[in-house]
Amino acid sequence: MLGDCIDHVLSEVLGIKAKEAIYGYMERNYAVAREDVPTNMSKFFALTGEAFGSGSRTIARCIVKRMWQELGWAFTDMPGLEFWDYLEIARARMAREAVGITKVSLTTDGSLSSE
């Protein structure tokens, strides 16, 4: 799913030709094939940072927003959070949903309660 989100955002934000150029550059200079980008996000962000400077953060934010949309979740931009933070939040939420826990809270006696 992350790969599809990256693909969609690059096409939407930069255009298809630029997306293809980025994937080609990644493969030639970072030895990362298109299908391996989701497992090599640090290299992907090194490339986008090199190419777009602070615009790389915009690309990352768009990828996160798309991922939330694909998951059917409402996206809330939280100041101070980076791509990796949102990715960790998504992983934790998907894990909770997989086991049927929608909310975890701390009770007054210090134990965890799940709903």
Kinemage of the C-alpha trace (Angstrom):
@kinemage 1
@onewidth
@group {chain A} dominant
@subgroup {mainchain}
@vectorlist {calphas} color= white
{ca met a 1} P 0.000 0.000 0.000
{ca leu a 2} L 2.836 2.408 0.822
{ca gly a 3} L 4.310 1.853 -2.643
{ca asp a 4} L 0.972 2.691 -4.266
{ca cys a 5} L 0.700 5.851 -2.154
{ca ile a 6} L 4.212 6.944 -3.150
{ca asp a 7} L 3.419 6.264 -6.802
{ca his a 8} L 0.156 8.223 -6.664
{ca val a 9} L 1.693 11.219 -4.876
{ca leu a 10} L 4.709 11.446 -7.175
{ca ser a 11} L 2.410 11.343 -10.218
{ca glu a 12} L 0.015 13.883 -8.745
{ca val a 13} L 2.591 16.312 -7.353
{ca leu a 14} L 5.399 16.008 -9.908
{ca gly a 15} L 3.856 14.347 -12.952
{ca ile a 16} L 4.381 10.945 -14.538
{ca lys a 17} L 7.633 11.779 -16.355
{ca ala a 18} L 9.240 13.204 -13.211
{ca lys a 19} L 8.060 10.166 -11.235
{ca glu a 20} L 9.685 7.837 -13.755
{ca ala a 21} L 12.879 9.924 -13.627
{ca ile a 22} L 12.968 9.648 -9.832
{ca tyr a 23} L 12.535 5.881 -9.933
{ca gly a 24} L 15.241 5.586 -12.596
{ca tyr a 25} L 17.615 7.756 -10.586
{ca met a 26} L 16.923 5.713 -7.440
{ca glu a 27} L 17.746 2.508 -9.271
{ca arg a 28} L 20.936 3.845 -10.880
{ca asn a 29} L 22.346 5.840 -7.973
{ca tyr a 30} L 20.889 4.195 -4.872
{ca ala a 31} L 20.510 0.602 -6.150
{ca val a 32} L 16.842 0.638 -5.099
{ca ala a 33} L 14.271 -0.731 -7.547
{ca arg a 34} L 10.836 0.871 -7.716
{ca glu a 35} L 9.154 -2.004 -5.866
{ca asp a 36} L 11.763 -1.776 -3.088
{ca val a 37} L 11.232 1.911 -2.318
{ca pro a 38} L 8.781 1.252 0.581
{ca thr a 39} L 11.457 -0.769 2.392
{ca asn a 40} L 14.129 1.851 1.631
{ca met a 41} L 12.360 5.043 2.618
{ca ser a 42} L 15.506 6.618 4.084
{ca lys a 43} L 17.152 6.383 0.639
{ca phe a 44} L 13.983 7.711 -0.992
{ca phe a 45} L 13.982 10.736 1.330
{ca ala a 46} L 17.718 11.238 0.771
{ca leu a 47} L 16.978 11.505 -2.949
{ca thr a 48} L 13.944 13.758 -2.576
{ca gly a 49} L 15.847 15.918 -0.086
{ca glu a 50} L 18.720 16.187 -2.551
{ca ala a 51} L 16.380 17.040 -5.411
{ca phe a 52} L 13.739 19.184 -3.710
{ca gly a 53} L 15.273 20.433 -0.454
{ca ser a 54} L 12.578 21.324 2.050
{ca gly a 55} L 9.979 20.383 -0.592
{ca ser a 56} L 10.802 16.812 0.376
{ca arg a 57} L 8.779 17.357 3.558
{ca thr a 58} L 5.760 18.306 1.454
{ca ile a 59} L 6.110 15.100 -0.547
{ca ala a 60} L 6.361 13.099 2.689
{ca arg a 61} L 3.261 14.797 4.108
{ca cys a 62} L 1.321 14.096 0.899
{ca ile a 63} L 2.316 10.418 1.081
{ca val a 64} L 1.067 10.230 4.673
{ca lys a 65} L -2.208 11.953 3.784
{ca arg a 66} L -2.730 9.530 0.894
{ca met a 67} L -1.962 6.566 3.139
{ca trp a 68} L -4.529 7.765 5.688
{ca gln a 69} L -7.066 8.196 2.891
{ca glu a 70} L -6.415 4.657 1.619
{ca leu a 71} L -6.914 3.319 5.149
{ca gly a 72} L -10.198 5.231 5.467
{ca trp a 73} L -8.900 7.389 8.303
{ca ala a 74} L -9.279 11.125 8.790
{ca phe a 75} L -5.870 12.820 8.614
{ca thr a 76} L -4.948 15.432 11.188
{ca asp a 77} L -1.764 17.387 10.627
{ca met a 78} L 0.102 17.434 13.932
{ca pro a 79} L 2.898 20.015 14.219
{ca gly a 80} L 6.261 18.512 15.039
{ca leu a 81} L 5.508 15.057 13.631
{ca glu a 82} L 7.582 13.764 10.749
{ca phe a 83} L 6.888 11.014 8.207
{ca trp a 84} L 8.390 8.350 10.479
{ca asp a 85} L 6.114 9.403 13.353
{ca tyr a 86} L 3.013 9.099 11.190
{ca leu a 87} L 4.210 5.749 9.877
{ca glu a 88} L 4.626 4.465 13.435
{ca ile a 89} L 1.165 5.773 14.372
{ca ala a 90} L -0.302 3.945 11.355
{ca arg a 91} L 1.470 0.705 12.274
{ca ala a 92} L 0.245 0.891 15.866
{ca arg a 93} L -3.314 1.698 14.826
{ca met a 94} L -3.397 -1.121 12.262
{ca ala a 95} L -2.089 -3.542 14.896
{ca arg a 96} L -4.772 -2.425 17.371
{ca glu a 97} L -7.472 -2.763 14.730
{ca ala a 98} L -6.190 -6.204 13.750
{ca val a 99} L -6.737 -7.477 17.271
{ca gly a 100} L -9.961 -5.551 17.795
{ca ile a 101} L -8.683 -2.950 20.240
{ca thr a 102} L -9.841 0.520 19.275
{ca lys a 103} L -8.632 2.463 22.299
{ca val a 104} L -6.106 1.854 25.049
{ca ser a 105} L -6.161 3.949 28.189
{ca leu a 106} L -4.531 4.041 31.608
{ca thr a 107} L -6.867 3.376 34.530
{ca thr a 108} L -6.680 5.125 37.907
{ca asp a 109} L -4.936 2.107 39.436
{ca gly a 110} L -2.184 2.281 36.784
{ca ser a 111} L -3.280 -0.667 34.662
{ca leu a 112} L -4.086 -0.584 30.952
{ca ser a 113} L -7.644 -0.855 29.754
{ca ser a 114} L -8.699 -1.546 26.165
{ca glu a 115} L -12.035 -0.970 24.471
